[in-house]
Amino acid sequence: MKKRDIEFLDVVALRGPNIWTYRPVLEAWVDIGELEDFPSNLIPGFYERLSTWLPTLIEHRCSPGVRGGFLMRLKEGTWPGHILEHVTLELQNLAGLPGGFGKARETSTRGVYKVVVRAWQEDVTRSALQEARDLVMAAIEDRPFDVDSAVSRLRGMVDSLCLGPSTACIVDAADDRDIPYIRLFDGNLVQLGYGARQRRIWTAETDRTSAIAEGISRDKDLTKSLLETCGVPVPEGRLVESMEDAWRAAEDVGLPVVVKPYDGNHGRGVFTNLMTRQEVDSAYAVAVEEGSGVMVERFVLGNEHRLLVVGGRMVAAAAGEPAWVTGDGKSTIEDLIDIQINTDPRRGRAETCPLNPVRLDSAARLEISRQGMTAQTVPTAGRRVLIQRSGNVAFDVTDRVHPSTAAAVVLAARAVGLDIAGVDLVAEDISRPLDAQRGAIVEVNAGPGLLMHLKPADGNPQPVGRAIVDHLFPAGDDGRIPLVGVTGTNGKTVVSRLIARLLQLSGRQTGLACSEGLYIDRRLVQAGDRANWASSRRLLMNRSLDAAVIENDSGVILGQGLAYDRCQIGVVTNIDEGDHLGDFDINDADRLYGVFRTQVDVVLPGGAAVLNARDPRVVEMAGLCDGEVVYFGMDPALPTLASHLALGKRAVTVRDGQIVLARGREEQPVANIAAVPLTCGGRAGFQVENVLAAVAAAWALDLSLEVIRAGVETFGVDQNDAPWRFTVFERDGVTVVVDGAHNAPALRALIEAIGHFGGTHRTVVYGAGVDRRDDALVEQGRLLGQAFDSVVLYDDATISTKRPAGQARALLRQGALQGGRATQVADEPDHADAIRAVLAQARPGEFVLLQSDEANAEPVTGMVRRWIQQQD
C-alpha cells in the first residue's frame, strides 16, 4: 500500500553524455506514493519551513527564469520530485559544488518520477540525494532537521573525495579548451586526452616531470650546487654533519644564518635570521628531526617569494609577509595569535584557504624569545610582536617581477630538470634585479602548490591551470584520437567492426569495444558483450591506441552514459521500429529518437555525423550535429540524398551495382557490391546498408579510397569478421545461414534477404534473447510463422531473464501460429539440441536459418562447421 513518503526505487549513474546533458548525472527513480495528491501548496507550513532552512533557494530561477523562480513554483504548488531536485542541488552548492544541471520528469507510472541532478562526484551526489530526501520529508512532516550538520557531512565528503583545487584548476582549464579528461583513481592522478595522445598530471606534476629531477629538488645541497654552477644566485652555505659543524658553518658564512633540513618541505624545521650559537644549536636540534640532514646558509634579507615556472616560462609569483600581533595590555601572545591572526577568514586548514593558521611551533617560539618574551607574555598596548617571518606566501606580485629575476628562476628550473617548478627566493624588492640587493634563490620544488596563485590573499588570481594545459597541449593539440561512436537499433556491431578494420588497414593501432568483445587491433582482449562504459573507458585509457571505435546501444546510453565526452564520427544506423522498448520507460520508437540523438549531440565541430537517409527519424537528427553530415542510403533517388547532394554535400550510395562516394554531382566508385563478401553478392540488403555506413564513416575520417576498397572487399572472407550476421554455409544442396537477429526490424530485413535464396522448405531455430515486451515477442513469432515452414523455438541460456521458464517461447509460439505459413511449431529449450536435430533432418533444397545466441555467436557457427566436416 502506498503512503506519503519519498522512496528511491533506483539510482542510475550516468557517467558520461546522456539523454539529459553532456555531463555526468545521477538519475534517481523516485516513488512519492500518496504525495502525488499533495503538491507543496497543500502541505501547511511546508513553504515556510523549506525556505527558512534553505534561504539560498531564492537563487534558483527554475522555469520562471527569474531570481526566486523556484520559490514561486513552491508557493503555487509543485511535487516532491521537483523539490528533491532543487534541494539536492542546493545542498551540493552549500557543500562547495556550485551550480549544476537538474531535471524532474514524470514516468508512465503514476507517482514515479525521474529526478536528475549533476554528479560532480558520484558518492557525494548520492549522499546529497539522501540528505535532500530526509530534509524534504522533515519539512513535509513538520519535524526538525539539522541543515548545518547535513551540509557539514557533505562538505567533508567533498574535501576527501573531490579533486583538490590545484588539480581541479588544471582540469577546468583543459575542459575550457575542449580537452577530455579521465580521473584515474580517487586521488589527484588525472589523464588529459585519449589513447596515444593523452598526458597525465598528478596535482602540479606531469608525465614530463622526471624522477631524477624530482630527486634532485629534494636534495637541497645538490640543487644548490647545480644552480651555483649555472650562475644562479644562491645563498652561501653548506650541508653540516653535527651541531658543532653547524656553528662552524655559521661562522664561515657570517651571521645571521638560516638553518633548515636539506630535504624538508612546507617550511617545516626552517629557522631564519639566527644570530647566536644558542639559536643555531636549538635550530639544528629541530631541523635534524625533520629531514635526513641539515643545511646552514647565509640569511638573505627580505621577504620570501614563490615563483611558478611552467614549460620554461615564469607564469605566476607570490610574496610572503611576516605575521605580527599588536599588544592590547591584557591578552597573552598566544591569545593574540588566535584573536588577531587566525580569525582572518583567509586562514584555515581546508585546501581552499590561501593562508594557513599560525601555530606556535619551535620557529615561532624562537622568534618570540628573541624579543624577550614567551607565548604567555602579555605585551603592552600598542607593542608589535613578530610571530613568523615566512609562511604567508600568498600575496600576488606577478606583474612586479623583474625580467632578469624571471629569467633566473626559469634557468633554475631548467638546471634541476623540472618542467613545472615552484622556485623559492628571498628579496627585498621583487621588482629589482636579485644581484642589486643580494637576493637569492633558496629552493626549487617539484609538484608545487597552486592555491597561492589561484586564490591569493591579496592581488589578482593567475591562470596557472591554463599555463600547465598549454604547456602539455600546444595550440592546435586537443589530445584526441580519431574516435567513432556507433549507435542505432540494428547493424551496430557489423558497422563497428568494419570501421575498426578500415582504420587498422590505414595503419592506426585501433581499439574496438562492441557486443562481440573488446579488441586491440584484431586481438581479442576480452570476449562477450563489451559494448559498455567500462570497456570503452579501457580503450580511451590505453596509451598504445591511435584510434577507437565504440558501439553504444540504447541500454548503454540510458543506463551508463557515453564513455567519451565528444567524438570525431557519430554513426546512427537506424531506428526503424526500435528495440528493447519498455526499458527505462522508453515505450515507443519516437522516444528512441531522444536516446540515439545523444550520439549526434557529441560530434565535434570538425567531425561528422553519419546518418541513414532511409530512416526519417535519423534524418531529423542532422540539425543537431555541430559538424558535417554524411548520409548513406542504398537508393540514390531518396529525397534526402538528392537534396543533400544538390547542396554539394557528401553521401555514400549505390549506383549500377557500385558503392559510390558522392559529393554534389561528383561520384567516385569504391567497389562492386558483388565483390563485397559481407553482402552475399548484394542479396543481403541490410548488409549493403551496413557497408555503406562504414564506408561513409571511413570517408569522413579521410581514409584513402584504396584502404576503403581493400577493407570492404576482404572483410568477411574467412567468415570470422562477423560470424553472427548472415554467415552462409552450404552442404549437399542445403543452405544454412547463421544470423543474430533478435528483434522485429532485424527479422524483417533478414526475411527480405532470404527471399534472394532458393529453398523448397524453410526451417528456423529461434529464441527470444534478452527480455523484450510481450507484443514485441508475439510480432517476432508472427514474422517467423509467415516466412518459414518449420519453426523450432529454444531458450537462450547465455543471457539472464526475469521471465518464468518457457514464457518467452510461449509468446513466440503464439505469434508463429498466426503467421499462416508455418505448419510445424516445435519447442526444444536446449539450443544445441535444436540445432543438431534440424541439421540432421535437413534435405537437399532446404533453407535453414539458425539464430545465434545473443551473447555469443561462436558456438552456433562451430556446430555448423562440424556438421559440414561430417560430409561423407
C-alpha positions, 0 to 999 in steps of 0.5 A, spaced: 500 500 500 502 506 498 503 512 503 506 519 503 513 518 503 519 519 498 522 512 496 528 511 491 526 505 487 533 506 483 539 510 482 542 510 475 549 513 474 550 516 468 557 517 467 558 520 461 553 524 455 546 522 456 539 523 454 539 529 459 546 533 458 553 532 456 555 531 463 555 526 468 548 525 472 545 521 477 538 519 475 534 517 481 527 513 480 523 516 485 516 513 488 512 519 492 506 514 493 500 518 496 504 525 495 502 525 488 495 528 491 499 533 495 503 538 491 507 543 496 501 548 496 497 543 500 502 541 505 501 547 511 507 550 513 511 546 508 513 553 504 515 556 510 519 551 513 523 549 506 525 556 505 527 558 512 532 552 512 534 553 505 534 561 504 539 560 498 533 557 494 531 564 492 537 563 487 534 558 483 530 561 477 527 554 475 522 555 469 520 562 471 527 564 469 527 569 474 531 570 481 526 566 486 523 562 480 523 556 484 520 559 490 514 561 486 513 554 483 513 552 491 508 557 493 503 555 487 504 548 488 509 543 485 511 535 487 516 532 491 520 530 485 521 537 483 523 539 490 528 533 491 531 536 485 532 543 487 534 541 494 539 536 492 542 541 488 542 546 493 545 542 498 551 540 493 552 548 492 552 549 500 557 543 500 562 547 495 559 544 488 556 550 485 551 550 480 549 544 476 544 541 471 537 538 474 531 535 471 524 532 474 520 528 469 514 524 470 514 516 468 508 512 465 507 510 472 503 514 476 507 517 482 514 515 479 518 520 477 525 521 474 529 526 478 536 528 475 541 532 478 549 533 476 554 528 479 560 532 480 562 526 484 558 520 484 558 518 492 557 525 494 551 526 489 548 520 492 549 522 499 546 529 497 540 525 494 539 522 501 540 528 505 535 532 500 530 526 501 530 526 509 530 534 509 524 534 504 520 529 508 522 533 515 519 539 512 513 535 509 512 532 516 513 538 520 519 535 524 526 538 525 532 537 521 539 539 522 541 543 515 548 545 518 550 538 520 547 535 513 551 540 509 557 539 514 557 531 512 557 533 505 562 538 505 567 533 508 565 528 503 567 533 498 574 535 501 576 527 501 573 525 495 573 531 490 579 533 486 583 538 490 583 545 487 590 545 484 588 539 480 581 541 479 584 548 476 588 544 471 582 540 469 577 546 468 582 549 464 583 543 459 575 542 459 575 550 457 579 548 451 575 542 449 580 537 452 577 530 455 579 528 461 579 521 465 580 521 473 584 515 474 583 513 481 580 517 487 586 521 488 589 527 484 592 522 478 588 525 472 589 523 464 588 529 459 586 526 452 585 519 449 589 513 447 596 515 444 595 522 445 593 523 452 598 526 458 597 525 465 598 530 471 598 528 478 596 535 482 602 540 479 606 534 476 606 531 469 608 525 465 614 530 463 616 531 470 622 526 471 624 522 477 631 524 477 629 531 477 624 530 482 630 527 486 634 532 485 629 538 488 629 534 494 636 534 495 637 541 497 645 541 497 645 538 490 640 543 487 644 548 490 650 546 487 647 545 480 644 552 480 651 555 483 654 552 477 649 555 472 650 562 475 644 562 479 644 566 485 644 562 491 645 563 498 652 561 501 652 555 505 653 548 506 650 541 508 653 540 516 654 533 519 653 535 527 651 541 531 658 543 532 659 543 524 653 547 524 656 553 528 662 552 524 658 553 518 655 559 521 661 562 522 664 561 515 658 564 512 657 570 517 651 571 521 645 571 521 644 564 518 638 560 516 638 553 518 633 548 515 633 540 513 636 539 506 630 535 504 624 538 508 618 541 505 612 546 507 617 550 511 617 545 516 624 545 521 626 552 517 629 557 522 631 564 519 635 570 521 639 566 527 644 570 530 647 566 536 650 559 537 644 558 542 639 559 536 643 555 531 644 549 536 636 549 538 635 550 530 639 544 528 636 540 534 629 541 530 631 541 523 635 534 524 628 531 526 625 533 520 629 531 514 635 526 513 640 532 514 641 539 515 643 545 511 646 552 514 646 558 509 647 565 509 640 569 511 638 573 505 634 579 507 627 580 505 621 577 504 620 570 501 617 569 494 614 563 490 615 563 483 611 558 478 615 556 472 611 552 467 614 549 460 620 554 461 616 560 462 615 564 469 607 564 469 605 566 476 609 569 483 607 570 490 610 574 496 610 572 503 609 577 509 611 576 516 605 575 521 605 580 527 600 581 533 599 588 536 599 588 544 592 590 547 595 590 555 591 584 557 591 578 552 597 573 552 601 572 545 598 566 544 591 569 545 593 574 540 595 569 535 588 566 535 584 573 536 588 577 531 591 572 526 587 566 525 580 569 525 582 572 518 577 568 514 583 567 509 586 562 514 584 555 515 586 548 514 581 546 508 585 546 501 581 552 499 584 557 504 590 561 501 593 562 508 594 557 513 593 558 521 599 560 525 601 555 530 606 556 535 611 551 533 619 551 535 620 557 529 615 561 532 617 560 539 624 562 537 622 568 534 618 570 540 624 569 545 628 573 541 624 579 543 624 577 550 618 574 551 614 567 551 607 565 548 604 567 555 607 574 555 602 579 555 605 585 551 603 592 552 598 596 548 600 598 542 607 593 542 608 589 535 610 582 536 613 578 530 610 571 530 613 568 523 617 571 518 615 566 512 609 562 511 604 567 508 606 566 501 600 568 498 600 575 496 600 576 488 606 580 485 606 577 478 606 583 474 612 586 479 617 581 477 623 583 474 625 580 467 632 578 469 629 575 476 624 571 471 629 569 467 633 566 473 628 562 476 626 559 469 634 557 468 633 554 475 628 550 473 631 548 467 638 546 471 634 541 476 630 538 470 623 540 472 618 542 467 613 545 472 617 548 478 615 552 484 622 556 485 623 559 492 627 566 493 628 571 498 628 579 496 627 585 498 624 588 492 621 583 487 621 588 482 629 589 482 634 585 479 636 579 485 644 581 484 642 589 486 640 587 493 643 580 494 637 576 493 637 569 492 634 563 490 633 558 496 629 552 493 626 549 487 620 544 488 617 539 484 609 538 484 608 545 487 602 548 490 597 552 486 592 555 491 597 561 492 596 563 485 589 561 484 586 564 490 591 569 493 590 573 499 591 579 496 592 581 488 589 578 482 588 570 481 593 567 475 591 562 470 596 557 472 591 551 470 591 554 463 599 555 463 600 547 465 594 545 459 598 549 454 604 547 456 602 539 455 597 541 449 600 546 444 595 550 440 592 546 435 593 539 440 586 537 443 589 530 445 584 526 441 584 520 437 580 519 431 574 516 435 567 513 432 561 512 436 556 507 433 549 507 435 542 505 432 537 499 433 540 494 428 547 493 424 551 496 430 556 491 431 557 489 423 558 497 422 563 497 428 567 492 426 568 494 419 570 501 421 575 498 426 578 494 420 578 500 415 582 504 420 587 498 422 588 497 414 590 505 414 595 503 419 592 506 426 593 501 432 585 501 433 581 499 439 574 496 438 569 495 444 562 492 441 557 486 443 562 481 440 568 483 445 573 488 446 579 488 441 586 491 440 587 491 433 584 484 431 586 481 438 581 479 442 582 482 449 576 480 452 570 476 449 562 477 450 558 483 450 563 489 451 559 494 448 559 498 455 562 504 459 567 500 462 570 497 456 570 503 452 573 507 458 579 501 457 580 503 450 580 511 451 585 509 457 590 505 453 596 509 451 598 504 445 591 506 441 591 511 435 584 510 434 577 507 437 571 505 435 565 504 440 558 501 439 553 504 444 546 501 444 540 504 447 541 500 454 548 503 454 546 510 453 540 510 458 543 506 463 551 508 463 552 514 459 557 515 453 564 513 455 567 519 451 565 526 452 565 528 444 567 524 438 570 525 431 564 520 427 557 519 430 554 513 426 546 512 427 544 506 423 537 506 424 531 506 428 526 503 424 521 500 429 526 500 435 528 495 440 528 493 447 522 498 448 519 498 455 526 499 458 527 505 462 520 507 460 522 508 453 515 505 450 515 507 443 520 508 437 519 516 437 522 516 444 528 512 441 529 518 437 531 522 444 536 516 446 540 515 439 540 523 438 545 523 444 550 520 439 549 526 434 549 531 440 557 529 441 560 530 434 565 535 434 565 541 430 570 538 425 567 531 425 561 528 422 555 525 423 553 519 419 546 518 418 541 513 414 537 517 409 532 511 409 530 512 416 526 519 417 527 519 424 535 519 423 534 524 418 531 529 423 537 528 427 542 532 422 540 539 425 543 537 431 550 535 429 555 541 430 559 538 424 558 535 417 553 530 415 554 524 411 548 520 409 548 513 406 542 510 403 542 504 398 537 508 393 540 514 390 533 517 388 531 518 396 529 525 397 534 526 402 540 524 398 538 528 392 537 534 396 543 533 400 547 532 394 544 538 390 547 542 396 554 539 394 554 535 400 557 528 401 553 521 401 555 514 400 550 510 395 549 505 390 549 506 383 549 500 377 551 495 382 557 500 385 558 503 392 559 510 390 562 516 394 558 522 392 559 529 393 554 534 389 554 531 382 561 528 383 561 520 384 567 516 385 566 508 385 569 504 391 567 497 389 562 492 386 557 490 391 558 483 388 565 483 390 563 485 397 563 478 401 559 481 407 553 482 402 552 475 399 553 478 392 548 484 394 542 479 396 543 481 403 540 488 403 541 490 410 548 488 409 549 493 403 546 498 408 551 496 413 557 497 408 555 503 406 555 506 413 562 504 414 564 506 408 561 513 409 564 513 416 571 511 413 570 517 408 569 522 413 575 520 417 579 521 410 581 514 409 584 513 402 579 510 397 584 504 396 584 502 404 576 503 403 576 498 397 581 493 400 577 493 407 570 492 404 572 487 399 576 482 404 572 483 410 568 477 411 572 472 407 574 467 412 567 468 415 570 470 422 569 478 421 562 477 423 560 470 424 553 472 427 550 476 421 548 472 415 554 467 415 552 462 409 554 455 409 552 450 404 552 442 404 549 437 399 544 442 396 542 445 403 543 452 405 544 454 412 545 461 414 547 463 421 544 470 423 543 474 430 537 477 429 533 478 435 528 483 434 522 485 429 526 490 424 532 485 424 527 479 422 524 483 417 530 485 413 533 478 414 526 475 411 527 480 405 534 477 404 532 470 404 527 471 399 534 472 394 535 464 396 532 458 393 529 453 398 523 448 397 522 448 405 524 453 410 526 451 417 528 456 423 531 455 430 529 461 434 529 464 441 527 470 444 534 473 447 534 478 452 527 480 455 523 484 450 515 486 451 510 481 450 507 484 443 514 485 441 515 477 442 508 475 439 510 480 432 517 476 432 513 469 432 508 472 427 514 474 422 517 467 423 510 463 422 509 467 415 516 466 412 518 459 414 515 452 414 518 449 420 519 453 426 523 450 432 523 455 438 529 454 444 531 458 450 537 462 450 541 460 456 547 465 455 543 471 457 539 472 464 531 473 464 526 475 469 521 471 465 518 464 468 521 458 464 518 457 457 514 464 457 518 467 452 517 461 447 510 461 449 509 468 446 513 466 440 509 460 439 503 464 439 505 469 434 508 463 429 501 460 429 498 466 426 503 467 421 499 462 416 505 459 413 508 455 418 505 448 419 510 445 424 511 449 431 516 445 435 519 447 442 526 444 444 529 449 450 536 446 449 539 450 443 544 445 441 539 440 441 535 444 436 540 445 432 543 438 431 536 435 430 534 440 424 541 439 421 540 432 421 533 432 418 535 437 413 534 435 405 537 437 399 533 444 397 532 446 404 533 453 407 535 453 414 536 459 418 539 458 425 539 464 430 545 465 434 545 466 441 545 473 443 551 473 447 555 469 443 555 467 436 561 462 436 558 456 438 552 456 433 557 457 427 562 451 430 556 446 430 555 448 423 562 447 421 562 440 424 556 438 421 559 440 414 566 436 416 561 430 417 560 430 409 561 423 407 
